[in-house]
């Protein structure tokens, strides 16, 4: 059904992230030339040269987390750790914020993202009202970032005109949400999958332990790539997308009139129970038994701009953390997944950690 909906010419892209939440100029709320012009500007942050520059900083954040876990005297929740890590990458490594600005920004982003999908009524005291106040503070801080770099930037809109400060700020507002929420979800779900399936971890570990650290640019990691893809197959980091009908269409025997929004829920297709699709088996992506194409980051003109950065973060975290740290699940916790705003273990993924002897 998903591939059917995506490929139909009678459906057009329809953003459902309201302007009051992320801004009318944001990439999430633009299409056509307006979208492509802004992609070109923001895309400069994710070029191959930029990613190469980010590696030392990201590796240092991974090592900092490994030290924190090893030194902890009590079980630690991994989910908040992954959220702080992913946010630190986008805020400090990519946007260049210092630690104090990053912490203040992170607190407001947590308020803002938690209410992105709440009822959009700004009654004082409601999550949505608090989110709008947090958004105001975020915009103020991001305007300071733009002001500090205004002399160096060269971003142009779709008409070749330099983007205004307000326009750039709205693109920056979307970046930390898109750049840390789904990445933190992917990291948390990956660690959860390995902790719940020790056979998969044992299959993966020899490859991880054999990797040089942090010089990871030349050696391939097919088992890690397959494991990440398998986790994303079972728990997609993005819960769905929207399309708007241009004419009457029939979906599943139901006639949908023109100008209606269709929401497609991206959940794993686990088949009819006659196969092993409900099981986590990363080997399926290497042995030729799985011939479907997975696009967890989307495709085409709206493919995730931060795809390469997210893949780099996941690779560095998996190798750098698991080379140094042995993790075990703490007992009596809720390991089911909450789905909004992105999949995440409800209990926070409580673990005990110890230093790993690589020999």
VEXLOMAR-665075 format. One record per residue: x, y, z of N, C-alpha, C, O in turn; residue in one letter. Coordinates in steps of 0.1 Angstrom, whole numbers, plus 5000, padded with zeros to 4 digits. Atoms other than C-alpha are relative to their C-alpha. Layout:
N
XYZXYZXYZXYZA ...
! end
This chain:
359
500849885000500050005000500950135000500650224993X 499149884999502850255009500650034986500550154982X 499449975013504650214975498950044990499250124982X 501149965009501250244958499750145001499550224992X 500449874997500450564975501150104995500850214990X 498949915003503950714970500150034985500450144981X 499749995015504050644932498950064992499150084980X 501149965008500650764922500050154996500350245004X 499949865004500551084900498850085005498950215005X 501149934995497151174914500150045015499150095021X 499849964987498651234948501250105000502250084993X 498949914998500751534958500550015014499749985023X 499549994986502951604988499250105007498850205002X 500849924992501051755016500550015014500449915022X 499449994986502851885048498950015010497950085008X 500949994989500951835080500650055013500050055024X 499449934988503352005104499650144999500250214990X 500649875002501452325109501050115001502050105009X 499149894999503152655104500250065014501350105017X 499849954986502552755140501049925008501549975018X 499050094993504752465150501450024996502350035004X 498649995005507752495128500250124991501450154988X 499849895008507152805107499649984985499849884980X 500550015013505652885073501149994989500949934979X 498850005009509152915057500749875000501649844992X 499350124997510352585070500049904988499049904981X 500050115011511452305046498849915001498349864991X 501150094998508752095062498750054994497749974991X 501249945005506052335049500150064986499350144982X 499849955013507452415015500049894990500449774993X 499950105010507252234982500550084987500650204987X 499649945013508452294946501350085001502250035008X 498849925000511052564940500450055013501650065017X 499749954986510752704975500749905008501549935016X 499450114993511652364989501449984996502349965004X 498750045005514552294966501050115003502250085006X 499149894997516052644971500649995014501750015017X 499650014986516152595008500849875003501749875012X 499250124999517452245005501550024996502449975003X 498649975005520452374986500850075011502050055013X 499349924989521252615015500349915011501449915016X 499850084989520752375043500949884997501749845006X 499250115004522452095024501550025002502249925002X 498649984999525752265027500649955014501849925015X 499650054987525852155064500349855000500949795009X 499950155000525751785053500849954988500749844984X 499150055011528351775025501049905004501249895017X 498950094996531051515024501150065008501650015017X 498949934993533651765034499650045014500450035024X 500549964987531451885063500049885009500449885021X 500150124992530851525075501449965005501649915016X 498750044996534551455075500650095012501250045021X 499649914989535151765097499349965013499849995024X 500850034988532451645122500549875007500349865019X 499650124994534051305129500750015013500349955023X 499449994987536451405156499150055012499249995023X 500949954990533851595175498949905004498749885016X 501050114997531251315173500749895008500149845017X 499350104993533851065183500350035015500249955024X 499849954986534651275214498849995008498849955020X 501350024992530951275224499749865003499249835014X 500250154997530850895221500949965011500449895020X 499150044989533850855243499650065013499850005024X 500549934988532451105268498849915006498849895018X 501150094995529250885270500549875005500049825016X 499550134996531250565273500650025014500449935023X 499449984986533250715303498950025010499049965021X 501149974991529950835319499349875004499049855016X 500750134997528350485316500949915009500449855019X 499150084993531450305329500150045015500349965024X 499849944987531750535359498750005008498850035020X 501349994993528050525368499949895011500349785009X 500250094989527350365402498749935001498549835008X 501450055001523750285394499649984986500250044977X 500450015014521850175363499650134994499250235001X 500149875007521550445337498949984989498949874982X 501050015011518650515312500850044987501350154987X 499349975013520150495277499250104991499950184984X 500849915009517250685260500450155002500750214992X 499649864998518051025276501450024995501850134990X 498649985004521750965269500150014985500850104980X 500049995014521050905232499450134995499850194985X 500649875004518851215230501050115002501150204993X 499049894997521551435246501149994990501650094985X 498950025009524151285223499650054986500350134980X 500449965013522151335191499850154999500150214989X 500249865000521251685201501350085000501550184993X 498749944999524851775210500750004986501350104982X 499450005013525951665175499450114991500250184985X 500649905009523451885157500250145005500550244997X 499949864994523752185181501450055001501750164997X 498649964998527452185188500949984988501650074983X 499150035011529152005160499650064987500450114980X 500549955012526952125132499750155000500250234992X 500449864999525552465144501150085007501050205006X 498949934994528652555165499650075013500350175017X 500349944987526852635198500949965011501449855010X 499250054989528752635230499149925010497949915008X 500750104991527852405259498850075007497850005009X 501149934993525752665278498850024991497650004995X 501149975009523652765248499449864996498149864994X 500650135004523252395239499149955010498049895007X 500950054989521852305273498750075000497650015002X 501249925000519352585272499149974988497949964989X 500850035012518352505237499449865001498349844997X 500550144999518052135245498749995009497849925006X 501150004991515652205274498750054993497749994994X 501249945007513352415252499649904988498449894985X 500450105011513552155223499249895006498349844999X 500850114994512351885246498650045003497749965000X 501449954998509352095256499350014986498149974985X 500649985013508752185219499649874993498549854988X 500250135008509051835204498949915007498249855000X 501050094993506951665231498550054996497649974997X 501449955003503951885220499850024986498750084982X 500249985014504451885183498749944994498149994985X 501250075004501551635179498950015010498049925010X 501049994991499451755207498850084994499050134983X 501149925005496051925203500450154999500850215009X 499549875003496852265187499150115006498750204998X 500849894994494952485212500950065011501349995020X 499149944991497052735231499450065012499550185015X 500549964987495252745264501250005010501949915010X 498949994991497652865291500149875009499249825014X 499850124992499252565309500049874992500449774997X 500050125008498652315281501349974993502150074992X 498750035007501552135264500250084987501350124985X 499849925013500852325231500450145004501250204997X 499649864996500952665249501450015005502250105001X 498650014995504152565266501049994988502150044988X 499250025011505552455233500250134992501350164987X 499949875007504752795216501050095008501750165001X 499149914993506552975244501549954999502450034997X 498750065002509552735241500550044986501750074984X 499649965014509552805203500550144999501450174992X 499649865001509753175209501550025006502350095000X 498649994994512853125231501049944990502149994989X 499150065010514352895205500350094988501550104984X 499849915011513853145177501050115004501850154996X 499149894995515553415198501449955001502350024996X 498750055000518553195204500649974986501850004984X 499550035014518853085168500250134992501150134983X 499749875007518653445156501450055004502150114996X 498749974996521753505177501149934992502149984988X 499150095008523453215158500150064986501250074981X 500049945013522453375125500850135000501550154990X 499349875000523653715135501549995001502350064995X 498650034998527053575145500749964987501949974986X 499450055013527553415111499550074988499850024977X 500649935011525753665089501050044989500850044977X 499049955009528953795074500749894991501349914981X 499350115007530153445063499049924991499549854982X 500950095007526953285049499850054986500050174983X 500349965014526053275012498849934995498749904983X 501250075004522653115012499150084991498850194994X 500949945009520353194983498749924999498649805001X 501350075002516653124978499849954986500849954978X 500250065014515052974947500150104989500350064978X 499849905010515253304929501450065000501650154992X 498749954999518853354937500250125009501350185009X 499949894991518153614964500449955013499949855018X 499550054987519953584997498849985010497950075010X 501150024990517653435024500050105011501150135016X 500149904989516453665051500449925013500449805014X 499750064987517453605087498849925006499149815011X 501250084995513853495096499949874993499649774999X 500150125008513953245068501149905005500849785007X 498950094996517353095079499749955014500049835017X 500350044987516153085115499049895000499149795008X 501050105000513152875106500649874994500249764998X 499350125004515452635087500849945011500849815013X 499350044988517652615118499149945010499649845017X 500950064990514652545140499649864996499549785005X 500450135004513752245119501249905002501049785005X 498850095001517352105118500149925013500249805012X 499850084988517652005155498949905002499149795007X 501050104999514251835155500249894990500249774995X 499850115010514851645123501349935002501449824999X 498750064998518451595132500349935012501349865014X 499750074988518151465166498949915005499149805011X 501150084995514651325173500049864994500049765001X 500050135006514751055147501349925002501349805002X 498850074997518450985152500149945014500649835015X 500050054987518050945189499149885001499449785008X 500950125001515050705182500849884994500749774999X 499350115007517250505158501049945009501249815010X 499050054991520050475183499449925012499949825016X 500650074989517750385212499449864996499549775003X 500650135005515950115191501149904996500949784998X 498950095003519249975179500649945013500849825013X 499550054987520549945215499049905006499449805012X 501150094995517249795226500049864993499949764999X 500050135007517349535198501249915003501049795005X 498850084997520949425206499949955014500349835017X 500150044987520149405243498949895002499149805010X 501150115000516949195237500449884992499849774994X 499750115009518648975211501649985001502350024992X 498650024999522148875224500749924989501949944987X 499450085011522648635195500450104989501450084982X 499649905011522548935171501250085004502150114996X 498949934995524949125193501349924998502349974994X 498850085002527348835193500449984986501649974983X 499750015015527148805155500650134996501550134987X 499549875004527849175152501350045006502250115000X 498949954993530549225178501449984994502250084994X 498750025006533549075160500350114990501550154989X 499749895010533149325132500250135007501150215002X 499949874993532749615156501450015007502150115006X 498850004992535749515177501350014991502450044995X 498950005010537949485145500250144994501150164986X 500049875006537249845135501050095007501150105019X 499149904994539950115140499250115005498150155000X 500749904994538850395162500950125002502050115008X 501249975007538050665153500150014985499250074979X 499849995014539450645118499149894993499549784991X 500950105005536350475103499650034985498549984981X 500449955013536250625068500349904989499749914978X 499550095011537850335048499549865001499349804991X 500450144998536650005063498549985000497850065008X 501550025000533149875055499649925012500449855018X 500650074988530849735082498749944995497649984999X 501350055006528349515063499149945011497949965009X 500950054989527049345095499350115007498150105011X 500749894993526449675112499050074991497950104996X 500949955009524849815081498749924999497649974999X 501150095001522549515079499250005013498050005013X 500749994987521749535116499250135002498050125006X 500849875000520749905114498849994991497850044995X 501150015009518649835084498949925005497749955003X 501150094994516849545101499350075011498150055012X 500749934989516149755132499050114994497950124999X 500949905006514750035110498849944992497850004991X 501150075006512649775091498949975010497749995007X 500950044990511049665123499450135008498350135012X 500449884992510850015140500450124992501450184995X 499749885008510850295113500150125009499250145017X 499949884991512050615130499050114997498850195005X 501049915004509450815111498749924999498649824992X 501350084999505850705118499150014988498249934987X 500949995011504250815086500250124991501150214994X 499949885009503751075058498650024995497749954997X 501349955005500951255040500050034986501050074980X 500249965014499651295005498650064999497750025006X 501349945003496751504991499549954987500349964977X 500650055013494451364964499750124991499250224995X 500349915010494151554932498749974993498150064986X 501350055006491151354920499549895009500249845018X 500650114992488851084934500849884997501149844986X 499250125001490850774941499449895009498749925018X 500450114992490150434955501149935007502149895000X 499050064992492250294983499449895009498649935018X 500550114992491449954998498549994999497849965009X 501450015001487949964984499250135004498050135004X 500649884995487250314998500250124990501450144987X 499949885009486550614975500450125008499750165017X 499549884993488550914986499850124990500450124979X 500249885009487351254971501250084998502350065004X 498949915002489651514957500350095011499450125020X 499649904990491551754979499949945015499550025024X 500050064986491651505009501449965003502249914995X 498750044995494751435030499949855004499149815011X 499950154996495751065032501349995009502450035005X 498950034991497950965061500449864998499649774999X 499550135002500150665055500949975012501950035015X 499350054988501350485087501149914995500849814989X 498850085004504850345082500349905012501149935021X 499750114990504750025103500549884992500349874980X 499450125007506549705095499049914995498049885001X 500950115006504849465071500649875004501649824998X 499450124995505349145090499449884993499549764998X 500650125007503448925065498949945007498250005016X 501250074995500848665073500449905010499549815014X 499650094990502848475098500749874995501249795002X 499450125007504148215073501550024998502249934993X 498649975002507648385072500650045013499950055024X 499349954988510248515097500150155000501050205007X 499949865001509548875089499850075014500250195016X 500249944987508448945125501249985009501350055020X 498850024992511848825138501150104995501150144984X 498949925004514949035139501149914995501649825002X 498950085006517448875115500750084990500450084978X 499349915009519949115100500649934988500949994978X 499450085011521448835079499250004987499749984976X 500950005011518448865056500550104989500250094977X 499549895009520049185041501349964993501850044985X 498750045005523248995033499949874992500749854983X 500050135007522148655021499149994988498949884983X 500950005012519748754993498649965003497949954993X 501350054998516648635010498950115002497750085002X 500949884999515148985013500250094989501350154987X 499849935013514649154980499250134999499150194988X 500749885000512549454990501050125002502050105009X 499149894998514049804989499450085012498350135012X 500449924988513849995023500550144998501750164995X 499649865001513950365023499650075013498750165014X 500349944987513950465060500250155001499650225009X 499849855000515150815051499350064989499550184985X 500849945011512750865022500849994987501949934987X 499350005013513750914986499650124991498650194995X 500449895009513551154957500450145005501350155012X 499849864997513351524961499950045015500450145019X 500249974986512351504997500849905009500549885021X 499250094992514951245009500650085011501050205010X 499549934988516251335044501350064997502349994993X 498749935003518951595041501149955010502249955006X 499050044991520651465072500349855000500849805010X 499850155000520751095061501449965002501749885011X 498650044999524551085058500550035014501349955020X 499649974986524951255092499549905010500249855019X 500650104991522551015109500749874999501049815009X 499350135002524250715094501450015007501949915012X 498749984993527650855106499949995015500749935022X 500250004986526350915141499749865005500349815015X 500450134996524850565143501349914999501549835008X 498850085002528050405130501150035011501649945017X 499049964990530350605154499549955014500349905022X 500550044987528050535184500149855002500649805012X 500050154999527750155177501449955002501649875011X 498650054999531450105172500750065012501349985020X 499249944989532850355197499549955014500349935023X 500550044986530450255226500249865002500649825013X 499950144998530349885221501449945001501649835006X 498650044999534149855217500450025015501349945020X 499549974987534550005252499149955011499549935023X 501050024989531349915271499249884998498849854987X 500950125000529449595279498750045007498850095019X 501349954994525749675285499249885003499249784996X 501050104996523149465303498750075004498850175011X 501349954996519449525308499849995014500149885020X 500450014986518349615343498649935000497949944991X 501250075000515449395354498850095003498950205007X 501349934996511749495358499950144994499750235002X 500249875007511449765332499149984988499049874983X 500950015012508949845304500950034988501450144985X 499249995012510749775271499150024988499650024976X 500949975012507649835249500350144995500950225001X 499749875006507850125225498950105000497750064996X 500949895003506050455226500350054986501550044981X 499849975014505550575190500050154997500550194986X 500149865003505150955194500950085009500950055021X 499949965014507051165184500749904991500649904979X 499350105007509350875174500149885009500149905021X 499950124992509750515186501150015011502250055008X 499049994989511450495220499549915011498349905014X 500450084989511450245249499450085011500050175016X 500749924990508950355274500750015014500650125020X 499350004987511050265304501450075000502150085010X 498749935001514050465291501249914998502349974996X 498950095002516150155285501150005010502250055008X 499150004988517750115319501049894999500749774997X 498950095002521149945317501150015011501250125017X 498849994992524149855338501249994990501049924980X 498949995009527549915322501349965007501549995019X 498750044995531049775326501050024989500650014977X 499049995011534349825307500149874993500249765000X 499950125008534749575279501549974998502350064995X 498650045003538049385276500049954986499549844983X 500050045014538649375239500849884997500649824986X 499250125003541149095241499249885002499849775000X 
! end
